[in-house]
Amino acid sequence: MRRRISLAAGVALTATLAATLTTTASGATPTPERTQHVEYFTGPDGHPRHTTVHASPTPARPLRPSAAGDGAVTPLVTNGPVGSTLDVVVIGDGYTADQQDDFHADARAKWAKISAVEPYASYGRLFNVWAVDAVSKESGVSGDPARGVVRDTALRSGFFCDGIERLLCVDTGRVESYAAKAPAADLVVVLSNSTKYGGAGYNDVVSQVGYDGIATASSDHAKSDQVAVHEMGHSLGKLADEYQYDEYGTYTGPEPADVNTSKLTAAQLTAQRKKWFRWVGEPSPDGGPVGAFEGGGYYPKGLFRPTENSLMRTLGQEFNLPGREAMIAGFYRHASVLSSDTAAGGPVRRGERITVRPAAATVTVRWYVDGREAFAARGRTSVTPRSLGVPADGRRHTVTARAADTTGAVRDPGLKERLTGSLSWRVVP
């Protein structure tokens, strides 16, 4: 059996707390412990919970390879140059040197399930996915199958973090060191070598590499991909949780900044043209119409959510319509509506082929020569300057491709304006 799971987090946390509470011989005041908020899932069909765990420091120097192949980077999905795509880094933990092929297979399978969820499915062209090998000394992770099981792994991942069985923590400093090996990192997923259900979301992690957050998930549980999808809803879509707990009572604070929670009823949203008012009354993919359902942002009273039961409320559901719009906005914070392997701004000749990649099937492409549209080429993704009508007159001309995403999943006019882009090339004699 090649799988197992959890964390020596209890040991590490105890040691850290002890160091924090102990002053030095000189009487110096110790550095206060840094903490991070994490979200975890008690079961495949349950609502998430929150807690606070120790924040692992980033190593002062990059970690040295622990074995041959440690830190190796493999492209799993390639859709364009870094900088024009959203780059996802998947790191494995609890895989030994001879299990790295297993890790690559697990990473591909997990990404296939994640990218089948809308709006990922419609925007698959926007993503590059990189696998970073983290070679562990032992197979499996701590806390799997039971509390007290400790395994020596590269990222120190494990269950029973903070005493919570399904909370799958990692050493975020080590994750940072491995993520930095990829060409780019906008989002990080850690796959822990296990069949046990569990995961966590580090959505307020401070990254020197620049990624939005870390999602952890067990590699071989059939529903663990839903943990990662939900966490990406926070990190990419900046979506709030739409579930609630009775102990939170009634919300009395100001209007939340999150796009998917509000103090306003559906009628008030519509009248004041606030938040998801453009979607009110529309049938949502997670079931039922968009409206304002009380309970969300952890409060059973005083806050409303757009639909009855979206993915931000219960795993296994779909993103609701406002959620999909927010996710698309998140995609485009990192990726471009149009990319090309032909360096933009660079010189091309009349007979040289220029090929562009629209971000989605909903992106329209138009071509221009010196600012005038070549109407016959509308919608094409591969042209030559000659075919666009650039004359052989010995002068320099400019070819431009302009793109706009016309998806019906976006209704916010301000966001629509951002779903555009252009690339230009100088045509030389």
Buried (B, 14 or more C-beta within 10 A) or exposed (E): EBBBBBBBBBEBBEEBEEEBEEEEEEEEEEEEEEEBBBBBBBEBEEBBBEBEBBBBBBEEEEBEEBBEEBBBEBEBBEBBBBEBBBBBBBBBBBBBBEBBEBBBEBBBBBBEBBBEBBBBEBBBBBBBBBBBBBBBEBBBBBBBBEBEBBBEBBBBBBBBBBEBBBBBBBBBBBBBBBBBBBEBBBBBBBBBBBBBBBBBBBBEBEBEBEBBBBBBBBBBBEBBBBBBBBBBBBBBBBBBBBBBEEEBEEBEEEEBEBBBBBBBEBEBBBEEEEBBBBBBEBEBBBEEBBBBBBBBBBBBEBBBBBBBBBBBBBBEBBBBBBBBBBBBBBBBEBBBBBBBEBEBEEEBEBEBEBEBBBBBEBBEBBBBBEEEBBEEBEEBBEBBBBBBBBEEEEEEBBBBBBBBBEBEBBBBEEBBEBBBBBBEBEBBE
